[in-house]
Each structure stands twice: as C-alpha cells, then as structure tokens.
Amino acid sequence: MEHFANGINLGGWLSQYWGKGEEHFSSFITEKDIARIASWGLDHVRLPVDYPVIEAPDAPGVPLEAGYAHIDDLFTWAEKHGLGVVLDVHEAPGFTFTNDLEAETAHKNVLFDSPDVQDRFVALWETIAARYRSVGVPVIFELLNEVTLPSNDQWNPLAARLHAAIRAVAPDVPIMIGGTFNNAVRGLDGLVIVDDPNTVYTFHTYEPLLFTHQNAHWCVEARTWGESPSYPGELPRLGEFLAEHPQFAPLYGDLVGRRLDRAYLESVVGPAAEFSQRTGRDVYCGEFGVADWIEPASRRAWLGDFLSITREHGIGTALWTYKAMDFGVVDLDGSVRDEEYLRILKG
C-alpha cells in the first residue's frame, strides 16, 4: 500500500486517555514526536480517536473544536514531515471494545441495537469526512476499531451505511473497514465487500495472545494461566490449563503442543492475504505487537517474523504503539525502550 506500508499507532493520545484532559492532549504527542517517527523512515501514523474528544456525549452533532484542533495539528505536522495518516474512530457513540473486557460494562455497547445511536455515528463521520477530505497528506478513514460482535451480521449494514455517507461527502478518500472478533483475521469472513476499489480491509494480530499478552492484567485468560512463554517455542502446561478452564478451549485448544514460530504466524496472516487475492481489495494490519515487559529476545523474534511475513505479502502495517501503553517503542519520557526492536520495525 503506497504511503501506508510501515507505520505506527499514536495510542493513548486522543484515545484510551483514561479521563485525562487538555494538558495531556497538548503534551503526549507533539510535532517533535512526528518528526522523530518520520526520521525513523516510517511512512505513516494511525491516529486512534475516541469520539468524546470531538463531540460531547451529551451534545450530539455539536463539534468540540478544542478536540478537533489536535487532529488538525497532527495533519499539519504529518504534512510537514511527509507522513500519511489513518484516522481511526477508536470509540464511537455507544461502542468501545473496552466495554466488552468486563461483564459489568458490556451493557454500554448499544450501537448495534439502537437506530438513534447509529444515526448519531453516521452524522459524526459525515462531520469528520467533511473536515478532512482535502488535507495535504495521504489519509484513510477507518470506520471503527475492533468490533466485538460474534459475527458480521449486525456490523455489515452499519458499515455499508457509514461507507455510503462518507463517500457522499468525500468521494476520493480511501475508507477502511475491519471485521468482528476485535478485528481478528477470522473477522474478515463474511464481511461486507463494498463495490468500491478504494476500500481497504483491516485486521489486527496479537497472536498468540497467551504470548503477546502474557500475564496482562486486563486479559483474563493470560493472567489466569500465569505462564511466561518464549518465542519461538510451545505454550507450557496449556493442555492442563484448558482442562481446568474449559471456557478457553475454543480459543486456544488448537495451540496445545504446537510450536509457535514463523510457520505459525504465516498460518495466522495467510488468510488475510488470501482474502485480498479473492476480493481484489488491499488489506492492512492496523495493530500488532508484543507487550513491553516480555523477555526482549522473544519479543524481537516475534516482531521480526511477523513483519517479514506481512512485507512478503505486501500488507501495510502500523505497530501498536509509539509511546507507553504497555507496548510502546518509547517510554513516557521519550526514551527508546529497545533499540533492536525499533531497528526491526524500521526494517
């Protein structure tokens, strides 16, 4: 994908900011960061945006100019330093993937059941598209991050409606659509194929989660399992764990006794490449990576294998993530955590 071959996410800035305010928005990412990313030889950034930054939850249709100003800044910096931008709505009215991390908050995801909330989401995208349809950098509009539904049946009609609404406002801007299961590769199955060659399809890969998220406090199966596996290698004691916790067997049963290596990652990415060949549409991996507390040699080996595969298939990528957020290339103070990990990313 021209202009979108090798990028990085700006997670934690205008998304997943955990209640921080203007001081955070004005300092977490600055032009200095964008210049640095460009100096690494990367060609784009993916910008996740939670909708309350640009529209107050209690004021549908009323833009928050202070929030939009930060997106405006990003486009200005990107143009100055030669980077493309994937503009991703990370949290929509009535939906965020984080609501489904715990049973106590899942009821907040009402987007797919409420026509009124869907109308609001369509109007929000019309506003975004009108504002950024003519920016001076290559841009892609990504409809929604990590749909958590068990199938695409409810998502497809809304995705098609959003696509049509954006296309009426921005005829030439590429539009990106991801599938269910948190944008997993298997979420591409049954996804609506819009009759528009300027549409890109996206997936995320943190496979196997029990390696990339080992002992992550927000990942119930990883923290319950409690192991710290290496890559390449097998997942220790997995059979016994699944026997004790059969609810996780449908997700991880096929990994019992399996060696995790480049061939395994090829089996993960391969269906996305096949989807691209079958549909004639570009595919893009908008998130991937290994948690920053994991043993460095394993972390580097996974990244090297994954990127070699996506590059062989011509799949554009954006690493999760640039700063902090448990996966960051740099710390909050801007220090590079692992120069070798960064070297692999730069290619």
NORTA-V220478 format. One record per pair of residues at least 12 apart in sequence whose C-alpha atoms are under 10 Angstrom apart, sorted by sequence separation. I is the first residue (numbers start at 0). J is the second residue. If there is no record, write none. Layout:
# NORTA-V220478
((I/J) (I/J))
This chain:
# NORTA-V220478
((11/23) (12/24) (50/62) (51/63) (52/64) (53/65) (54/66) (94/106) (95/107) (96/108) (128/140) (162/174) (178/190) (208/220) (209/221) (213/225) (214/226) (224/236) (271/283) (289/301) (306/318) (321/333) (322/334) (328/340) (329/341) (11/24) (12/25) (50/63) (52/65) (53/66) (54/67) (93/106) (94/107) (95/108) (127/140) (161/174) (162/175) (177/190) (178/191) (187/200) (208/221) (209/222) (213/226) (214/227) (224/237) (238/251) (271/284) (288/301) (289/302) (322/335) (323/336) (328/341) (12/26) (13/27) (52/66) (53/67) (93/107) (94/108) (95/109) (162/176) (176/190) (177/191) (187/201) (213/227) (237/251) (238/252) (241/255) (288/302) (321/335) (322/336) (12/27) (13/28) (51/66) (52/67) (53/68) (92/107) (93/108) (94/109) (95/110) (142/157) (143/158) (161/176) (176/191) (186/201) (187/202) (209/224) (212/227) (213/228) (224/239) (225/240) (237/252) (238/253) (287/302) (11/27) (12/28) (50/66) (53/69) (70/86) (92/108) (93/109) (94/110) (124/140) (142/158) (176/192) (186/202) (209/225) (210/226) (211/227) (224/240) (238/254) (239/255) (268/284) (302/318) (328/344) (10/27) (11/28) (52/69) (53/70) (91/108) (92/109) (93/110) (94/111) (124/141) (158/175) (159/176) (176/193) (184/201) (185/202) (186/203) (209/226) (210/227) (211/228) (223/240) (224/241) (237/254) (238/255) (288/305) (9/27) (10/28) (48/66) (52/70) (92/110) (93/111) (124/142) (143/161) (158/176) (182/200) (183/201) (184/202) (209/227) (210/228) (211/229) (237/255) (238/256) (287/305) (9/28) (48/67) (91/110) (93/112) (142/161) (158/177) (182/201) (183/202) (184/203) (209/228) (210/229) (211/230) (224/243) (236/255) (237/256) (287/306) (93/113) (142/162) (158/178) (182/202) (183/203) (184/204) (210/230) (220/240) (224/244) (234/254) (235/255) (236/256) (121/142) (141/162) (155/176) (174/195) (181/202) (182/203) (183/204) (210/231) (220/241) (223/244) (233/254) (234/255) (235/256) (48/70) (94/116) (120/142) (140/162) (173/195) (174/196) (175/197) (176/198) (177/199) (178/200) (180/202) (181/203) (182/204) (183/205) (233/255) (234/256) (9/32) (93/116) (142/165) (154/177) (155/178) (173/196) (174/197) (175/198) (176/199) (177/200) (178/201) (179/202) (180/203) (181/204) (183/206) (210/233) (233/256) (234/257) (9/33) (46/70) (92/116) (93/117) (154/178) (155/179) (173/197) (174/198) (175/199) (176/200) (177/201) (178/202) (210/234) (220/244) (232/256) (233/257) (234/258) (91/116) (92/117) (140/165) (154/179) (172/197) (173/198) (174/199) (175/200) (176/201) (177/202) (178/203) (209/234) (232/257) (233/258) (234/259) (284/309) (91/117) (92/118) (93/119) (94/120) (151/177) (153/179) (171/197) (172/198) (173/199) (174/200) (175/201) (176/202) (177/203) (220/246) (232/258) (233/259) (283/309) (318/344) (46/73) (92/119) (93/120) (151/178) (152/179) (170/197) (207/234) (220/247) (231/258) (232/259) (233/260) (317/344) (24/52) (91/119) (92/120) (150/178) (151/179) (209/237) (219/247) (230/258) (231/259) (232/260) (7/36) (44/73) (91/120) (92/121) (140/169) (149/178) (150/179) (151/180) (166/195) (230/259) (231/260) (287/316) (288/317) (289/318) (290/319) (6/36) (148/178) (149/179) (150/180) (163/193) (220/250) (229/259) (230/260) (231/261) (282/312) (283/313) (284/314) (285/315) (286/316) (287/317) (288/318) (289/319) (290/320) (6/37) (21/52) (92/123) (146/177) (147/178) (148/179) (149/180) (162/193) (220/251) (228/259) (230/261) (282/313) (283/314) (284/315) (285/316) (286/317) (287/318) (288/319) (289/320) (14/46) (15/47) (16/48) (20/52) (91/123) (139/171) (140/172) (141/173) (142/174) (143/175) (144/176) (145/177) (146/178) (147/179) (148/180) (149/181) (158/190) (159/191) (231/263) (281/313) (282/314) (283/315) (284/316) (285/317) (286/318) (287/319) (288/320) (291/323) (13/46) (14/47) (15/48) (16/49) (44/77) (59/92) (91/124) (132/165) (139/172) (140/173) (141/174) (142/175) (143/176) (144/177) (145/178) (146/179) (147/180) (148/181) (158/191) (159/192) (162/195) (281/314) (282/315) (283/316) (284/317) (285/318) (286/319) (287/320) (291/324) (292/325) (293/326) (6/40) (7/41) (12/46) (13/47) (14/48) (15/49) (43/77) (132/166) (138/172) (139/173) (140/174) (141/175) (142/176) (143/177) (144/178) (145/179) (146/180) (147/181) (155/189) (156/190) (157/191) (159/193) (281/315) (282/316) (283/317) (284/318) (285/319) (286/320) (290/324) (291/325) (292/326) (5/40) (6/41) (7/42) (8/43) (9/44) (10/45) (11/46) (12/47) (13/48) (14/49) (42/77) (56/91) (88/123) (137/172) (138/173) (139/174) (140/175) (141/176) (142/177) (143/178) (144/179) (145/180) (146/181) (147/182) (150/185) (151/186) (155/190) (156/191) (158/193) (290/325) (291/326) (5/41) (6/42) (7/43) (8/44) (9/45) (10/46) (11/47) (12/48) (13/49) (14/50) (16/52) (56/92) (88/124) (121/157) (125/161) (128/164) (129/165) (132/168) (133/169) (137/173) (138/174) (139/175) (140/176) (141/177) (145/181) (146/182) (147/183) (150/186) (151/187) (154/190) (155/191) (162/198) (289/325) (290/326) (291/327) (307/343) (310/346) (4/41) (5/42) (6/43) (7/44) (8/45) (9/46) (10/47) (11/48) (12/49) (13/50) (14/51) (43/80) (55/92) (56/93) (111/148) (120/157) (121/158) (124/161) (125/162) (128/165) (132/169) (144/181) (145/182) (146/183) (149/186) (150/187) (151/188) (152/189) (154/191) (155/192) (264/301) (268/305) (272/309) (275/312) (289/326) (290/327) (291/328) (303/340) (306/343) (3/41) (4/42) (5/43) (6/44) (7/45) (8/46) (9/47) (10/48) (11/49) (13/51) (14/52) (42/80) (43/81) (44/82) (45/83) (46/84) (47/85) (48/86) (49/87) (50/88) (52/90) (54/92) (123/161) (124/162) (125/163) (127/165) (128/166) (129/167) (130/168) (131/169) (132/170) (133/171) (144/182) (145/183) (148/186) (150/188) (151/189) (152/190) (155/193) (267/305) (271/309) (288/326) (289/327) (291/329) (299/337) (302/340) (306/344) (2/41) (3/42) (4/43) (5/44) (6/45) (7/46) (8/47) (9/48) (13/52) (42/81) (43/82) (44/83) (45/84) (46/85) (47/86) (48/87) (49/88) (50/89) (51/90) (88/127) (108/147) (118/157) (121/160) (122/161) (125/164) (126/165) (128/167) (129/168) (130/169) (132/171) (133/172) (143/182) (147/186) (150/189) (151/190) (152/191) (261/300) (265/304) (269/308) (273/312) (275/314) (287/326) (288/327) (302/341) (303/342) (304/343) (307/346) (2/42) (3/43) (13/53) (29/69) (33/73) (37/77) (41/81) (42/82) (43/83) (44/84) (45/85) (46/86) (47/87) (48/88) (49/89) (50/90) (51/91) (117/157) (121/161) (124/164) (125/165) (128/168) (129/169) (132/172) (146/186) (150/190) (151/191) (260/300) (261/301) (264/304) (265/305) (268/308) (269/309) (272/312) (288/328) (299/339) (300/340) (303/343) (306/346) (1/42) (2/43) (3/44) (24/65) (28/69) (36/77) (41/82) (42/83) (43/84) (44/85) (45/86) (46/87) (47/88) (48/89) (49/90) (50/91) (51/92) (86/127) (112/153) (120/161) (121/162) (124/165) (125/166) (127/168) (128/169) (131/172) (132/173) (145/186) (260/301) (263/304) (264/305) (268/309) (271/312) (272/313) (299/340) (302/343) (303/344) (3/45) (24/66) (30/72) (34/76) (38/80) (40/82) (41/83) (42/84) (43/85) (44/86) (45/87) (46/88) (47/89) (48/90) (49/91) (50/92) (111/153) (118/160) (121/163) (122/164) (123/165) (125/167) (126/168) (127/169) (128/170) (208/250) (209/251) (259/301) (261/303) (262/304) (263/305) (264/306) (265/307) (272/314) (295/337) (298/340) (299/341) (302/344) (29/72) (30/73) (33/76) (34/77) (37/80) (46/89) (47/90) (48/91) (49/92) (110/153) (111/154) (114/157) (117/160) (118/161) (121/164) (122/165) (125/168) (207/250) (208/251) (261/304) (265/308) (269/312) (271/314) (296/339) (299/342) (300/343) (303/346) (21/65) (25/69) (29/73) (32/76) (33/77) (36/80) (37/81) (50/94) (110/154) (117/161) (121/165) (124/168) (125/169) (128/172) (207/251) (260/304) (261/305) (264/308) (265/309) (268/312) (295/339) (296/340) (299/343) (21/66) (24/69) (28/73) (30/75) (31/76) (34/79) (35/80) (37/82) (50/95) (86/131) (111/156) (260/305) (264/309) (291/336) (295/340) (299/344) (30/76) (33/79) (34/80) (36/82) (49/95) (111/157) (261/307) (262/308) (268/314) (291/337) (29/76) (30/77) (33/80) (34/81) (96/143) (99/146) (100/147) (110/157) (207/254) (261/308) (21/69) (33/81) (34/82) (95/143) (96/144) (97/145) (99/147) (30/79) (33/82) (94/143) (95/144) (96/145) (98/147) (99/148) (210/259) (30/80) (94/144) (95/145) (96/146) (97/147) (91/142) (94/145) (95/146) (96/147) (83/135) (84/136) (85/137) (86/138) (87/139) (88/140) (89/141) (91/143) (94/146) (95/147) (96/148) (207/259) (13/66) (83/136) (84/137) (85/138) (86/139) (87/140) (88/141) (89/142) (90/143) (91/144) (94/147) (206/259) (81/135) (82/136) (83/137) (84/138) (85/139) (86/140) (87/141) (88/142) (89/143) (90/144) (81/136) (82/137) (83/138) (84/139) (85/140) (86/141) (87/142) (88/143) (89/144) (90/145) (13/69) (78/134) (79/135) (80/136) (81/137) (82/138) (83/139) (84/140) (85/141) (86/142) (87/143) (88/144) (89/145) (145/201) (207/263) (12/69) (13/70) (59/116) (74/131) (78/135) (79/136) (86/143) (87/144) (88/145) (89/146) (141/198) (144/201) (145/202) (206/263) (207/264) (77/135) (78/136) (139/197) (140/198) (141/199) (144/202) (145/203) (206/264) (60/119) (71/130) (75/134) (77/136) (78/137) (139/198) (140/199) (141/200) (144/203) (59/119) (60/120) (67/127) (71/131) (74/134) (75/135) (76/136) (77/137) (139/199) (141/201) (204/264) (207/267) (59/120) (62/123) (70/131) (74/135) (75/136) (206/267) (60/122) (61/123) (74/136) (205/267) (206/268) (59/122) (60/123) (67/130) (71/134) (74/137) (204/267) (59/123) (62/126) (74/138) (204/268) (229/293) (230/294) (61/126) (62/127) (203/268) (228/293) (229/294) (231/296) (232/297) (60/126) (202/268) (227/293) (228/294) (229/295) (230/296) (231/297) (227/294) (229/296) (230/297) (231/298) (229/297) (230/298) (54/123) (202/271) (228/297) (229/298) (230/299) (231/300) (50/120) (53/123) (201/271) (230/300) (231/301) (200/271) (229/300) (230/301) (229/301) (14/87) (50/123) (231/304) (14/88) (15/89) (53/127) (200/274) (14/89) (15/90) (200/275) (215/290) (6/82) (8/84) (13/89) (14/90) (199/275) (211/287) (212/288) (213/289) (214/290) (6/83) (7/84) (8/85) (211/288) (212/289) (213/290) (215/292) (6/84) (7/85) (211/289) (212/290) (214/292) (2/81) (3/82) (4/83) (6/85) (10/89) (210/289) (211/290) (212/291) (213/292) (214/293) (2/82) (3/83) (199/279) (200/280) (201/281) (202/282) (203/283) (204/284) (210/290) (211/291) (212/292) (213/293) (2/83) (3/84) (199/280) (200/281) (201/282) (202/283) (203/284) (204/285) (205/286) (206/287) (208/289) (211/292) (212/293) (1/83) (2/84) (3/85) (15/97) (185/267) (188/270) (196/278) (198/280) (199/281) (200/282) (201/283) (202/284) (203/285) (204/286) (205/287) (206/288) (207/289) (211/293) (184/267) (185/268) (187/270) (188/271) (196/279) (197/280) (198/281) (199/282) (200/283) (201/284) (202/285) (203/286) (204/287) (205/288) (206/289) (210/293) (96/180) (183/267) (184/268) (187/271) (196/280) (197/281) (198/282) (199/283) (200/284) (201/285) (202/286) (203/287) (204/288) (205/289) (96/181) (183/268) (184/269) (185/270) (186/271) (193/278) (195/280) (196/281) (200/285) (201/286) (202/287) (203/288) (205/290) (184/270) (185/271) (188/274) (192/278) (211/297) (184/271) (187/274) (192/279) (193/280) (210/297) (211/298) (85/173) (86/174) (87/175) (183/271) (184/272) (192/280) (210/298) (85/174) (86/175) (85/175) (184/274) (211/301) (210/301) (43/136) (45/138) (43/137) (44/138) (45/139) (47/141) (43/138) (46/141) (48/143) (49/144) (187/282) (206/301) (45/141) (47/143) (48/144) (47/144) (206/305) (184/284) (205/305) (183/284) (204/305) (182/284) (182/285) (182/286) (177/282) (175/281) (176/282) (177/283) (175/282) (176/283) (177/284) (175/283) (177/285) (215/325) (201/314) (203/316) (212/325) (201/315) (202/316) (203/317) (205/319) (212/326) (201/316) (203/318) (211/326) (101/217) (203/319) (100/217) (101/218) (100/218) (101/219) (100/219) (97/217) (2/136) (3/137) (2/137) (3/138) (1/137) (2/138) (3/139) (144/285) (141/285) (87/285) (0/199) (85/285) (85/317) (45/285) (44/285) (45/286) (45/316) (44/316) (45/317) (43/316) (44/317) (45/318) (43/317) (44/318) (45/319) (42/317) (45/320) (41/317) (44/320) (45/321) (8/285) (44/321) (6/284) (7/285) (8/286) (4/283) (5/284) (6/285) (7/286) (8/287) (3/283) (4/284) (6/286) (7/287) (0/281) (0/282) (0/283) (36/321) (32/321) (32/322) (28/321) (28/322) (27/322) (5/306) (32/333) (39/341) (39/342) (41/344) (27/331) (40/344) (41/345) (4/309) (5/310) (27/332) (39/344) (40/345) (41/346) (4/310) (27/333) (39/345) (40/346) (39/346) (8/316) (9/317) (16/324) (4/313) (5/314) (6/315) (7/316) (8/317) (9/318) (10/319) (11/320) (15/324) (36/345) (4/314) (5/315) (6/316) (7/317) (8/318) (9/319) (10/320) (11/321) (12/322) (3/314) (4/315) (5/316) (6/317) (7/318) (8/319) (9/320) (10/321) (11/322) (3/315) (4/316) (5/317) (6/318) (7/319) (8/320) (9/321) (10/322) (11/323) (12/324) (0/313) (2/315) (3/316) (4/317) (5/318) (6/319) (7/320) (8/321) (9/322) (10/323) (11/324) (0/314) (1/315) (3/317) (6/320) (7/321) (8/322) (9/323) (10/324) (0/315) (6/321) (7/322) (9/324) (0/316) (10/326) (11/327) (10/327) (9/327) (8/327) (7/327) (7/328) (7/344) (6/344) (5/344) (6/345) (5/345) (5/346))
